[in-house]
Amino acid sequence: MPIRASAIPIQFLCPYCGNYVVTVTTRVPGVLSWLLCMGCRCFLGCCFLPFCVDSLMDVKHTCPVCQNEIFRYNHL
């Protein structure tokens, strides 16, 4: 079954527990956040700004029943 990339919770059949669930989403730093952090060389701490902006972070989808990670939505 193909997984559609999405940053919002979706209904999905968990491959670990077999329940049909709505995924729980969590924002986590990804490649895009780290690249922007390394590219911004500021002495005032501006390089940490990509870790505070939700739209720049990856989204981890987990099952609310068994707590296993189902997939990640990567921005880059």
PDB file as gemmi writes it, atoms N, CA and C in Angstrom:
CRYST1    1.000    1.000    1.000  90.00  90.00  90.00 P 1                      
ATOM      1  N   MET A   1       0.838  -1.164   0.000  1.00  0.00           N  
ATOM      2  CA  MET A   1       0.000   0.000   0.000  1.00  0.00           C  
ATOM      3  C   MET A   1       0.896   1.244   0.000  1.00  0.00           C  
ATOM      4  N   PRO A   2       0.766   2.129  -0.965  1.00  0.00           N  
ATOM      5  CA  PRO A   2       1.598   3.324  -0.997  1.00  0.00           C  
ATOM      6  C   PRO A   2       1.203   4.308   0.100  1.00  0.00           C  
ATOM      7  N   ILE A   3       2.193   4.996   0.636  1.00  0.00           N  
ATOM      8  CA  ILE A   3       1.960   5.974   1.684  1.00  0.00           C  
ATOM      9  C   ILE A   3       1.994   7.361   1.066  1.00  0.00           C  
ATOM     10  N   ARG A   4       0.932   8.121   1.275  1.00  0.00           N  
ATOM     11  CA  ARG A   4       0.902   9.497   0.789  1.00  0.00           C  
ATOM     12  C   ARG A   4       1.591  10.393   1.795  1.00  0.00           C  
ATOM     13  N   ALA A   5       2.454  11.248   1.303  1.00  0.00           N  
ATOM     14  CA  ALA A   5       3.145  12.184   2.181  1.00  0.00           C  
ATOM     15  C   ALA A   5       2.157  13.227   2.677  1.00  0.00           C  
ATOM     16  N   SER A   6       2.129  13.419   3.986  1.00  0.00           N  
ATOM     17  CA  SER A   6       1.203  14.363   4.573  1.00  0.00           C  
ATOM     18  C   SER A   6       1.764  14.899   5.878  1.00  0.00           C  
ATOM     19  N   ALA A   7       1.530  16.166   6.127  1.00  0.00           N  
ATOM     20  CA  ALA A   7       1.965  16.767   7.375  1.00  0.00           C  
ATOM     21  C   ALA A   7       0.843  16.786   8.406  1.00  0.00           C  
ATOM     22  N   ILE A   8      -0.351  16.345   8.012  1.00  0.00           N  
ATOM     23  CA  ILE A   8      -1.485  16.308   8.932  1.00  0.00           C  
ATOM     24  C   ILE A   8      -1.802  14.855   9.282  1.00  0.00           C  
ATOM     25  N   PRO A   9      -2.464  14.607  10.402  1.00  0.00           N  
ATOM     26  CA  PRO A   9      -2.819  13.226  10.758  1.00  0.00           C  
ATOM     27  C   PRO A   9      -3.707  12.594   9.688  1.00  0.00           C  
ATOM     28  N   ILE A  10      -3.466  11.314   9.422  1.00  0.00           N  
ATOM     29  CA  ILE A  10      -4.247  10.593   8.423  1.00  0.00           C  
ATOM     30  C   ILE A  10      -4.760   9.288   9.013  1.00  0.00           C  
ATOM     31  N   GLN A  11      -5.803   8.728   8.406  1.00  0.00           N  
ATOM     32  CA  GLN A  11      -6.281   7.403   8.794  1.00  0.00           C  
ATOM     33  C   GLN A  11      -5.409   6.378   8.096  1.00  0.00           C  
ATOM     34  N   PHE A  12      -4.962   5.395   8.859  1.00  0.00           N  
ATOM     35  CA  PHE A  12      -4.004   4.447   8.319  1.00  0.00           C  
ATOM     36  C   PHE A  12      -4.124   3.121   9.042  1.00  0.00           C  
ATOM     37  N   LEU A  13      -3.860   2.031   8.346  1.00  0.00           N  
ATOM     38  CA  LEU A  13      -3.809   0.706   8.949  1.00  0.00           C  
ATOM     39  C   LEU A  13      -2.401   0.482   9.466  1.00  0.00           C  
ATOM     40  N   CYS A  14      -2.269   0.377  10.784  1.00  0.00           N  
ATOM     41  CA  CYS A  14      -0.951   0.226  11.395  1.00  0.00           C  
ATOM     42  C   CYS A  14      -0.389  -1.152  11.047  1.00  0.00           C  
ATOM     43  N   PRO A  15       0.819  -1.204  10.474  1.00  0.00           N  
ATOM     44  CA  PRO A  15       1.407  -2.498  10.118  1.00  0.00           C  
ATOM     45  C   PRO A  15       1.915  -3.272  11.338  1.00  0.00           C  
ATOM     46  N   TYR A  16       2.008  -2.627  12.494  1.00  0.00           N  
ATOM     47  CA  TYR A  16       2.533  -3.283  13.688  1.00  0.00           C  
ATOM     48  C   TYR A  16       1.436  -3.945  14.523  1.00  0.00           C  
ATOM     49  N   CYS A  17       0.338  -3.215  14.780  1.00  0.00           N  
ATOM     50  CA  CYS A  17      -0.727  -3.765  15.629  1.00  0.00           C  
ATOM     51  C   CYS A  17      -1.970  -4.167  14.848  1.00  0.00           C  
ATOM     52  N   GLY A  18      -2.082  -3.736  13.586  1.00  0.00           N  
ATOM     53  CA  GLY A  18      -3.206  -4.127  12.746  1.00  0.00           C  
ATOM     54  C   GLY A  18      -4.468  -3.316  12.962  1.00  0.00           C  
ATOM     55  N   ASN A  19      -4.418  -2.261  13.751  1.00  0.00           N  
ATOM     56  CA  ASN A  19      -5.586  -1.407  13.979  1.00  0.00           C  
ATOM     57  C   ASN A  19      -5.650  -0.306  12.937  1.00  0.00           C  
ATOM     58  N   TYR A  20      -6.888   0.065  12.579  1.00  0.00           N  
ATOM     59  CA  TYR A  20      -7.110   1.183  11.680  1.00  0.00           C  
ATOM     60  C   TYR A  20      -7.208   2.425  12.548  1.00  0.00           C  
ATOM     61  N   VAL A  21      -6.203   3.316  12.489  1.00  0.00           N  
ATOM     62  CA  VAL A  21      -6.087   4.440  13.417  1.00  0.00           C  
ATOM     63  C   VAL A  21      -5.893   5.747  12.665  1.00  0.00           C  
ATOM     64  N   VAL A  22      -6.066   6.847  13.392  1.00  0.00           N  
ATOM     65  CA  VAL A  22      -5.667   8.168  12.922  1.00  0.00           C  
ATOM     66  C   VAL A  22      -4.310   8.428  13.549  1.00  0.00           C  
ATOM     67  N   THR A  23      -3.313   8.679  12.728  1.00  0.00           N  
ATOM     68  CA  THR A  23      -1.941   8.816  13.224  1.00  0.00           C  
ATOM     69  C   THR A  23      -1.787  10.036  14.123  1.00  0.00           C  
ATOM     70  N   VAL A  24      -0.839   9.949  15.033  1.00  0.00           N  
ATOM     71  CA  VAL A  24      -0.465  11.069  15.894  1.00  0.00           C  
ATOM     72  C   VAL A  24       0.790  11.677  15.282  1.00  0.00           C  
ATOM     73  N   THR A  25       0.754  12.990  15.057  1.00  0.00           N  
ATOM     74  CA  THR A  25       1.886  13.649  14.407  1.00  0.00           C  
ATOM     75  C   THR A  25       2.735  14.405  15.425  1.00  0.00           C  
ATOM     76  N   THR A  26       4.047  14.366  15.193  1.00  0.00           N  
ATOM     77  CA  THR A  26       5.008  15.078  16.030  1.00  0.00           C  
ATOM     78  C   THR A  26       6.031  15.732  15.112  1.00  0.00           C  
ATOM     79  N   ARG A  27       6.316  17.001  15.357  1.00  0.00           N  
ATOM     80  CA  ARG A  27       7.322  17.708  14.564  1.00  0.00           C  
ATOM     81  C   ARG A  27       8.708  17.366  15.100  1.00  0.00           C  
ATOM     82  N   VAL A  28       9.611  16.972  14.192  1.00  0.00           N  
ATOM     83  CA  VAL A  28      10.986  16.627  14.561  1.00  0.00           C  
ATOM     84  C   VAL A  28      11.946  17.300  13.584  1.00  0.00           C  
ATOM     85  N   PRO A  29      13.138  17.677  14.052  1.00  0.00           N  
ATOM     86  CA  PRO A  29      14.110  18.292  13.142  1.00  0.00           C  
ATOM     87  C   PRO A  29      14.533  17.301  12.061  1.00  0.00           C  
ATOM     88  N   GLY A  30      14.625  17.795  10.851  1.00  0.00           N  
ATOM     89  CA  GLY A  30      15.037  16.957   9.735  1.00  0.00           C  
ATOM     90  C   GLY A  30      16.219  17.564   8.999  1.00  0.00           C  
ATOM     91  N   VAL A  31      16.459  17.063   7.819  1.00  0.00           N  
ATOM     92  CA  VAL A  31      17.595  17.510   7.011  1.00  0.00           C  
ATOM     93  C   VAL A  31      17.474  18.994   6.667  1.00  0.00           C  
ATOM     94  N   LEU A  32      16.273  19.437   6.317  1.00  0.00           N  
ATOM     95  CA  LEU A  32      16.074  20.842   5.958  1.00  0.00           C  
ATOM     96  C   LEU A  32      16.402  21.759   7.134  1.00  0.00           C  
ATOM     97  N   SER A  33      15.968  21.405   8.320  1.00  0.00           N  
ATOM     98  CA  SER A  33      16.258  22.220   9.508  1.00  0.00           C  
ATOM     99  C   SER A  33      17.754  22.311   9.760  1.00  0.00           C  
ATOM    100  N   TRP A  34      18.435  21.185   9.632  1.00  0.00           N  
ATOM    101  CA  TRP A  34      19.881  21.174   9.875  1.00  0.00           C  
ATOM    102  C   TRP A  34      20.654  21.947   8.796  1.00  0.00           C  
ATOM    103  N   LEU A  35      20.230  21.831   7.543  1.00  0.00           N  
ATOM    104  CA  LEU A  35      20.904  22.577   6.477  1.00  0.00           C  
ATOM    105  C   LEU A  35      20.747  24.087   6.663  1.00  0.00           C  
ATOM    106  N   LEU A  36      19.550  24.521   7.036  1.00  0.00           N  
ATOM    107  CA  LEU A  36      19.334  25.943   7.275  1.00  0.00           C  
ATOM    108  C   LEU A  36      20.111  26.420   8.492  1.00  0.00           C  
ATOM    109  N   CYS A  37      20.223  25.579   9.486  1.00  0.00           N  
ATOM    110  CA  CYS A  37      20.997  25.924  10.682  1.00  0.00           C  
ATOM    111  C   CYS A  37      22.475  26.093  10.338  1.00  0.00           C  
ATOM    112  N   MET A  38      23.014  25.176   9.549  1.00  0.00           N  
ATOM    113  CA  MET A  38      24.428  25.251   9.168  1.00  0.00           C  
ATOM    114  C   MET A  38      24.693  26.397   8.200  1.00  0.00           C  
ATOM    115  N   GLY A  39      23.694  26.747   7.391  1.00  0.00           N  
ATOM    116  CA  GLY A  39      23.863  27.816   6.417  1.00  0.00           C  
ATOM    117  C   GLY A  39      23.779  29.206   7.029  1.00  0.00           C  
ATOM    118  N   CYS A  40      23.166  29.313   8.190  1.00  0.00           N  
ATOM    119  CA  CYS A  40      23.009  30.614   8.853  1.00  0.00           C  
ATOM    120  C   CYS A  40      24.057  30.728   9.953  1.00  0.00           C  
ATOM    121  N   ARG A  41      25.127  31.426   9.677  1.00  0.00           N  
ATOM    122  CA  ARG A  41      26.228  31.549  10.644  1.00  0.00           C  
ATOM    123  C   ARG A  41      26.126  32.900  11.355  1.00  0.00           C  
ATOM    124  N   CYS A  42      25.304  32.912  12.369  1.00  0.00           N  
ATOM    125  CA  CYS A  42      25.076  34.135  13.129  1.00  0.00           C  
ATOM    126  C   CYS A  42      25.594  33.948  14.553  1.00  0.00           C  
ATOM    127  N   PHE A  43      26.128  34.988  15.113  1.00  0.00           N  
ATOM    128  CA  PHE A  43      26.608  34.886  16.485  1.00  0.00           C  
ATOM    129  C   PHE A  43      25.500  35.168  17.498  1.00  0.00           C  
ATOM    130  N   LEU A  44      24.335  35.608  17.055  1.00  0.00           N  
ATOM    131  CA  LEU A  44      23.237  35.938  17.959  1.00  0.00           C  
ATOM    132  C   LEU A  44      22.273  34.770  18.196  1.00  0.00           C  
ATOM    133  N   GLY A  45      22.578  33.615  17.658  1.00  0.00           N  
ATOM    134  CA  GLY A  45      21.705  32.461  17.849  1.00  0.00           C  
ATOM    135  C   GLY A  45      20.629  32.305  16.793  1.00  0.00           C  
ATOM    136  N   CYS A  46      20.711  33.066  15.714  1.00  0.00           N  
ATOM    137  CA  CYS A  46      19.720  32.971  14.636  1.00  0.00           C  
ATOM    138  C   CYS A  46      19.780  31.621  13.930  1.00  0.00           C  
ATOM    139  N   CYS A  47      20.892  30.926  14.065  1.00  0.00           N  
ATOM    140  CA  CYS A  47      21.020  29.639  13.383  1.00  0.00           C  
ATOM    141  C   CYS A  47      20.081  28.597  13.979  1.00  0.00           C  
ATOM    142  N   PHE A  48      19.551  28.840  15.177  1.00  0.00           N  
ATOM    143  CA  PHE A  48      18.625  27.891  15.788  1.00  0.00           C  
ATOM    144  C   PHE A  48      17.174  28.172  15.430  1.00  0.00           C  
ATOM    145  N   LEU A  49      16.923  29.211  14.676  1.00  0.00           N  
ATOM    146  CA  LEU A  49      15.571  29.576  14.266  1.00  0.00           C  
ATOM    147  C   LEU A  49      14.862  28.472  13.482  1.00  0.00           C  
ATOM    148  N   PRO A  50      15.515  27.719  12.581  1.00  0.00           N  
ATOM    149  CA  PRO A  50      14.812  26.654  11.859  1.00  0.00           C  
ATOM    150  C   PRO A  50      14.225  25.567  12.770  1.00  0.00           C  
ATOM    151  N   PHE A  51      14.747  25.435  13.989  1.00  0.00           N  
ATOM    152  CA  PHE A  51      14.223  24.432  14.920  1.00  0.00           C  
ATOM    153  C   PHE A  51      12.980  24.920  15.661  1.00  0.00           C  
ATOM    154  N   CYS A  52      12.638  26.191  15.476  1.00  0.00           N  
ATOM    155  CA  CYS A  52      11.452  26.762  16.119  1.00  0.00           C  
ATOM    156  C   CYS A  52      10.287  26.933  15.146  1.00  0.00           C  
ATOM    157  N   VAL A  53      10.536  26.810  13.860  1.00  0.00           N  
ATOM    158  CA  VAL A  53       9.508  26.999  12.842  1.00  0.00           C  
ATOM    159  C   VAL A  53       8.956  25.624  12.438  1.00  0.00           C  
ATOM    160  N   ASP A  54       7.680  25.384  12.744  1.00  0.00           N  
ATOM    161  CA  ASP A  54       7.077  24.076  12.481  1.00  0.00           C  
ATOM    162  C   ASP A  54       7.069  23.694  11.009  1.00  0.00           C  
ATOM    163  N   SER A  55       6.900  24.660  10.127  1.00  0.00           N  
ATOM    164  CA  SER A  55       6.808  24.342   8.702  1.00  0.00           C  
ATOM    165  C   SER A  55       8.145  23.902   8.105  1.00  0.00           C  
ATOM    166  N   LEU A  56       9.246  24.090   8.820  1.00  0.00           N  
ATOM    167  CA  LEU A  56      10.558  23.663   8.339  1.00  0.00           C  
ATOM    168  C   LEU A  56      10.969  22.294   8.875  1.00  0.00           C  
ATOM    169  N   MET A  57      10.169  21.743   9.769  1.00  0.00           N  
ATOM    170  CA  MET A  57      10.526  20.485  10.409  1.00  0.00           C  
ATOM    171  C   MET A  57       9.800  19.312   9.754  1.00  0.00           C  
ATOM    172  N   ASP A  58      10.372  18.120   9.888  1.00  0.00           N  
ATOM    173  CA  ASP A  58       9.729  16.905   9.398  1.00  0.00           C  
ATOM    174  C   ASP A  58       8.605  16.511  10.345  1.00  0.00           C  
ATOM    175  N   VAL A  59       7.707  15.667   9.858  1.00  0.00           N  
ATOM    176  CA  VAL A  59       6.573  15.221  10.666  1.00  0.00           C  
ATOM    177  C   VAL A  59       6.648  13.711  10.838  1.00  0.00           C  
ATOM    178  N   LYS A  60       6.656  13.270  12.093  1.00  0.00           N  
ATOM    179  CA  LYS A  60       6.701  11.844  12.408  1.00  0.00           C  
ATOM    180  C   LYS A  60       5.277  11.382  12.721  1.00  0.00           C  
ATOM    181  N   HIS A  61       4.823  10.344  12.011  1.00  0.00           N  
ATOM    182  CA  HIS A  61       3.492   9.767  12.224  1.00  0.00           C  
ATOM    183  C   HIS A  61       3.637   8.505  13.064  1.00  0.00           C  
ATOM    184  N   THR A  62       2.939   8.456  14.197  1.00  0.00           N  
ATOM    185  CA  THR A  62       2.981   7.280  15.060  1.00  0.00           C  
ATOM    186  C   THR A  62       1.577   6.744  15.299  1.00  0.00           C  
ATOM    187  N   CYS A  63       1.514   5.479  15.670  1.00  0.00           N  
ATOM    188  CA  CYS A  63       0.249   4.820  15.984  1.00  0.00           C  
ATOM    189  C   CYS A  63      -0.117   5.164  17.425  1.00  0.00           C  
ATOM    190  N   PRO A  64      -1.366   5.614  17.685  1.00  0.00           N  
ATOM    191  CA  PRO A  64      -1.751   5.945  19.054  1.00  0.00           C  
ATOM    192  C   PRO A  64      -1.964   4.706  19.934  1.00  0.00           C  
ATOM    193  N   VAL A  65      -2.092   3.540  19.331  1.00  0.00           N  
ATOM    194  CA  VAL A  65      -2.337   2.315  20.099  1.00  0.00           C  
ATOM    195  C   VAL A  65      -1.023   1.677  20.545  1.00  0.00           C  
ATOM    196  N   CYS A  66      -0.113   1.410  19.602  1.00  0.00           N  
ATOM    197  CA  CYS A  66       1.127   0.695  19.932  1.00  0.00           C  
ATOM    198  C   CYS A  66       2.345   1.616  20.033  1.00  0.00           C  
ATOM    199  N   GLN A  67       2.183   2.915  19.722  1.00  0.00           N  
ATOM    200  CA  GLN A  67       3.238   3.929  19.830  1.00  0.00           C  
ATOM    201  C   GLN A  67       4.413   3.721  18.871  1.00  0.00           C  
ATOM    202  N   ASN A  68       4.281   2.884  17.860  1.00  0.00           N  
ATOM    203  CA  ASN A  68       5.349   2.681  16.875  1.00  0.00           C  
ATOM    204  C   ASN A  68       5.275   3.745  15.785  1.00  0.00           C  
ATOM    205  N   GLU A  69       6.440   4.125  15.275  1.00  0.00           N  
ATOM    206  CA  GLU A  69       6.492   5.079  14.172  1.00  0.00           C  
ATOM    207  C   GLU A  69       6.069   4.380  12.886  1.00  0.00           C  
ATOM    208  N   ILE A  70       5.070   4.937  12.216  1.00  0.00           N  
ATOM    209  CA  ILE A  70       4.568   4.342  10.981  1.00  0.00           C  
ATOM    210  C   ILE A  70       5.358   4.867   9.785  1.00  0.00           C  
ATOM    211  N   PHE A  71       5.514   6.185   9.687  1.00  0.00           N  
ATOM    212  CA  PHE A  71       6.339   6.782   8.636  1.00  0.00           C  
ATOM    213  C   PHE A  71       6.636   8.222   8.996  1.00  0.00           C  
ATOM    214  N   ARG A  72       7.515   8.845   8.194  1.00  0.00           N  
ATOM    215  CA  ARG A  72       7.871  10.252   8.363  1.00  0.00           C  
ATOM    216  C   ARG A  72       7.584  11.014   7.081  1.00  0.00           C  
ATOM    217  N   TYR A  73       7.105  12.231   7.246  1.00  0.00           N  
ATOM    218  CA  TYR A  73       6.953  13.143   6.129  1.00  0.00           C  
ATOM    219  C   TYR A  73       8.164  14.062   6.132  1.00  0.00           C  
ATOM    220  N   ASN A  74       9.028  13.903   5.144  1.00  0.00           N  
ATOM    221  CA  ASN A  74      10.272  14.664   5.048  1.00  0.00           C  
ATOM    222  C   ASN A  74      10.091  15.842   4.098  1.00  0.00           C  
ATOM    223  N   HIS A  75      10.554  17.000   4.509  1.00  0.00           N  
ATOM    224  CA  HIS A  75      10.448  18.195   3.660  1.00  0.00           C  
ATOM    225  C   HIS A  75      11.542  18.243   2.600  1.00  0.00           C  
ATOM    226  N   LEU A  76      12.594  17.495   2.798  1.00  0.00           N  
ATOM    227  CA  LEU A  76      13.683  17.527   1.826  1.00  0.00           C  
ATOM    228  C   LEU A  76      14.080  16.127   1.449  1.00  0.00           C  
TER     229      LEU A  76                                                      
END                                                                             
